Amino acid sequence: MSESRFHIPQTPPPRSIAPVIVRLKRLYGQWMRLHASLPKSQRYSLGIKIDSLLVDALEAGSAAAFARREEKAPCLRVAVRKIDTVGVLLSLLWEHNLVDATKYAGLASELAEIGKMFGGWLGQTMKTPSTLSE
């Protein structure tokens, strides 16, 4: 019988976690597996940069989730910028045949959806309170 060092909950994350954060966490799990398979030269350069940007996006998204309304937009702008940069760097890996086309397509598609979710959230926070009640 194999024992895991980590407790894996059998229930979904609490509802207090924004859906985009849940999706970004899932994407990060996929990225970790891909990152480990990159050639050493890219794993410790471009791979680490992508990893760092994804963690930064998670941090910014989490900060926005718990921030007051007027403090959300700057956090979300950071998250959007980080996600956009990951997309560019991921395409660079694919263009140089360092990532399988199928894996790239899956990650790029999920990344685009996460970007849209962050963008929509940012758009909602930019609306004035009077616009929201209409």
Secondary structure, DSSP 8 states (H G I E B T S, - for coil): ----SS---SS---TTS-HHHHHHHHHHHHHHHHHHHS-HHHHTTHHHHHHHHHHHHHHHHHHHHHS-HHHHHHHHHHHHHHHHHHHHHHHHHHHTT-S-HHHHHHHHHHHHHHHHHHHHHHHHHHS-HHHHH-
